[in-house]
């Protein structure tokens, strides 16, 4: 399912960041013609800038970070919003935006909230020990409901799992049908095998649950997603590229075939 069909960029006559990025100087529109779009390119090429500003324009729910409207790390990026125009096939409010660096803060915050809820339940038990059962139940309700909600949404304690396991568990918990998902380098905490698991998870959401994904990535595993629209941000303009023509893929193949050839001068 393709919800977001097109992004049109009306270039302003501004020379400060982020408007001075080469990728934006040469950008006019992005057409999302596949339910899976991959933004690829070297560090600093602008793929995350495009993804973050798109999330800000959509006003996406953020997993792990601050609200997209107030996040201080996105102050400059939000300037682009006024120059974006979006075209939708069908607008959806489901889905989320997530940056890999926000995930670790999220698991720690989630763990802290659970600890606080358990502490409050223990306090209620002490303070209401001599009260009626009804009063005890009323005092417990808010904290117990919050704790149950977190436990039902996120099975187990994400903080007790490895980074990769907790990352995949988060996706399993938060992926819902009919969503638009914007992910910035989700491969960071994942092994190659776990990246493949993520590909399979996303494939299931695309094929059977009417979901759309736009992902910025360095991962050749994610880039292999079947029938994905791959847009390279290299060479200072956004352009479509086939998987087998990606520099990241050809380099990795060459390196794995003969690592000694690359390491012999070290």
C-alpha positions in Angstrom: 0.0 0.0 0.0 1.3 3.4 -0.9 -0.1 6.1 1.3 2.4 8.9 0.7 2.6 9.4 -3.1 4.9 12.4 -3.6 6.9 15.1 -1.9 7.4 18.3 -3.8 10.1 20.7 -2.7 9.8 24.4 -3.5 13.4 25.6 -3.3 13.7 28.9 -1.4 16.4 31.5 -2.0 18.2 30.7 1.2 21.9 29.8 1.7 22.1 28.7 5.3 21.8 25.1 6.6 20.0 22.9 5.7 19.1 24.7 2.4 22.7 24.8 1.3 23.0 21.0 1.2 23.8 19.9 -2.4 21.1 17.2 -2.3 18.5 19.9 -1.5 19.8 22.3 -4.0 19.1 19.8 -6.7 15.8 18.4 -5.4 12.4 19.2 -6.8 10.3 16.1 -5.9 10.3 12.6 -4.7 7.7 10.1 -6.0 7.1 7.1 -3.8 6.1 4.5 -6.3 6.8 1.5 -4.1 5.6 0.6 -0.6 9.3 0.3 0.3 11.6 3.3 -0.4 15.2 3.1 0.6 17.3 6.3 0.9 21.0 5.3 0.5 24.3 7.2 0.4 27.5 8.0 2.2 27.6 9.8 5.6 26.7 13.5 5.1 24.9 12.9 1.7 21.6 14.1 3.1 19.5 11.0 3.4 18.7 11.4 7.1 18.0 15.1 6.6 15.3 14.2 4.0 13.8 11.5 6.2 13.8 13.7 9.4 12.3 16.7 7.6 9.7 14.4 6.0 8.8 13.0 9.5 8.4 16.6 10.7 6.1 17.5 7.8 4.0 14.5 8.4 4.1 15.2 12.2 4.9 11.5 12.8 4.7 9.9 16.1 8.3 9.5 17.4 9.5 6.3 19.1 12.2 7.0 21.6 12.9 10.7 21.0 11.1 13.9 21.8 8.0 15.1 20.0 8.9 15.9 16.4 7.6 19.5 16.9 9.9 20.3 19.9 12.9 18.0 19.5 15.9 20.5 19.8 18.1 18.3 17.6 15.7 19.0 14.7 15.4 22.8 15.0 17.3 23.4 11.7 15.6 20.5 9.9 12.1 21.7 10.7 12.8 24.8 8.6 12.3 22.6 5.5 8.7 21.8 6.4 7.4 25.1 5.0 8.8 24.3 1.6 7.4 20.8 1.3 4.1 19.8 -0.2 2.9 16.3 0.2 0.5 14.3 -2.1 -1.4 11.4 -0.5 -3.3 8.5 -2.0 -4.9 7.9 1.4 -3.7 9.7 4.5 -2.9 7.5 7.5 -2.3 8.5 11.1 -0.7 5.1 11.9 3.0 4.4 12.0 5.9 6.2 13.5 9.4 7.7 13.0 12.4 6.3 14.7 16.1 7.0 14.7 18.4 4.2 15.8 20.2 6.5 18.3 16.8 7.2 20.1 16.1 3.6 20.6 18.6 3.1 23.5 17.2 6.1 25.4 13.8 4.6 24.8 14.5 1.3 26.4 16.1 2.9 29.4 13.2 5.3 29.8 10.7 2.4 29.5 12.6 0.4 32.1 12.6 3.4 34.5 8.8 4.0 34.0 8.1 0.3 34.9 10.3 0.6 38.0 8.4 3.7 39.0 5.0 2.0 38.5 6.1 -1.0 40.7 7.4 1.4 43.4 4.1 3.2 43.4 2.2 -0.1 43.7 4.4 -0.9 46.7 3.7 2.5 48.3 0.0 2.0 47.8 0.2 -1.4 49.5 1.9 0.2 52.5 -0.3 3.3 52.7 -3.6 1.5 52.2 -2.8 -1.6 54.3 -5.6 -0.8 56.8 -8.1 0.5 54.2 -11.0 -1.3 52.6 -10.5 -3.6 49.6 -12.3 -1.1 47.5 -10.1 1.8 48.5 -7.0 -0.4 47.9 -8.3 -1.3 44.4 -9.0 2.3 43.5 -5.6 3.4 44.6 -3.9 0.7 42.6 -5.9 1.1 39.4 -3.9 3.9 37.7 -0.5 2.4 38.3 -1.5 -1.2 37.6 -3.2 -0.2 34.4 -0.1 1.7 33.2 2.1 -1.2 34.1 -0.1 -3.8 32.4 -0.3 -1.6 29.3 3.4 -1.5 29.0 3.8 -5.2 29.6 1.2 -6.1 27.1 2.7 -3.8 24.4 6.3 -4.8 25.1 6.7 -8.4 26.1 9.4 -8.8 28.8 11.9 -6.1 29.7 13.6 -4.7 26.6 16.4 -3.5 28.8 17.3 -7.1 29.8 17.7 -8.2 26.1 20.6 -7.6 23.8 20.4 -4.5 21.7 19.5 -6.5 18.6 16.9 -8.6 20.4 15.2 -5.6 22.0 15.2 -3.7 18.7 13.4 -6.5 16.9 11.1 -7.0 19.9 10.2 -3.3 19.7 9.3 -3.6 16.0 7.2 -6.7 16.6 5.3 -4.7 19.3 4.9 -1.5 17.4 4.3 -2.5 13.8 0.6 -2.2 13.2 -1.4 -2.7 9.9 -2.1 0.4 7.8 0.9 2.4 8.9 3.5 4.7 7.4 6.9 3.9 9.0 10.0 6.2 8.7 13.1 4.5 10.0 16.6 6.1 10.1 19.4 3.5 10.0 17.5 0.7 11.8 20.3 -1.7 11.1 22.7 -0.1 13.6 22.1 -2.4 16.5 21.5 -5.5 14.4 23.7 -8.3 13.2 23.5 -9.3 9.5 21.2 -12.2 10.5 19.0 -9.9 12.5 18.9 -7.5 9.7 17.5 -10.3 7.5 14.9 -10.9 10.2 13.9 -7.3 10.0 13.6 -7.5 6.2 11.2 -10.5 6.6 9.2 -8.6 9.3 8.8 -5.6 7.0 8.0 -7.8 4.0 5.1 -9.3 6.0 3.8 -5.8 6.9 4.1 -4.6 3.2 2.5 -7.8 1.7 -0.2 -8.6 4.2 -0.8 -5.5 6.3 -1.0 -2.6 3.9 2.0 -0.7 5.3 4.5 1.7 3.7 8.1 2.1 4.7 10.7 4.9 4.0 14.1 3.9 5.3 17.5 5.6 5.3 20.1 2.9 5.5 23.7 1.8 4.9 22.8 -1.9 5.0 23.2 -4.0 1.8 20.9 -6.5 3.5 18.0 -4.0 3.8 18.9 -2.6 0.3 18.1 -6.1 -1.0 14.4 -5.7 -0.2 12.4 -7.1 -3.1 11.0 -4.5 -5.6 12.2 -1.6 -3.3 12.6 1.8 -4.7 16.2 2.6 -4.0 17.1 6.3 -4.2 20.8 7.3 -3.9 21.7 10.6 -2.3 25.3 10.4 -3.6 26.7 12.6 -6.4 24.7 15.6 -4.9 21.4 14.7 -6.4 18.7 12.1 -5.7 18.5 9.4 -8.3 17.1 5.9 -8.7 19.6 3.0 -8.7 19.4 -0.8 -9.0 20.6 -3.0 -6.2 23.4 -4.5 -8.2 24.7 -1.1 -9.2 25.0 0.2 -5.6 28.6 1.0 -4.6 27.9 -0.3 -1.1 26.9 -3.7 -2.5 29.8 -4.0 -5.0 32.3 -3.0 -2.4 31.1 -5.4 0.2 31.0 -8.3 -2.3 34.6 -7.5 -3.4 35.8 -7.1 0.2 34.3 -10.4 1.3 35.6 -12.2 -1.7 39.2 -11.1 -1.0 39.6 -9.2 2.3 43.4 -9.7 2.2 43.6 -7.6 -0.9 42.2 -4.7 1.0 44.1 -5.3 4.2 47.5 -6.1 3.0 48.8 -2.5 3.4 47.6 -2.3 7.0 
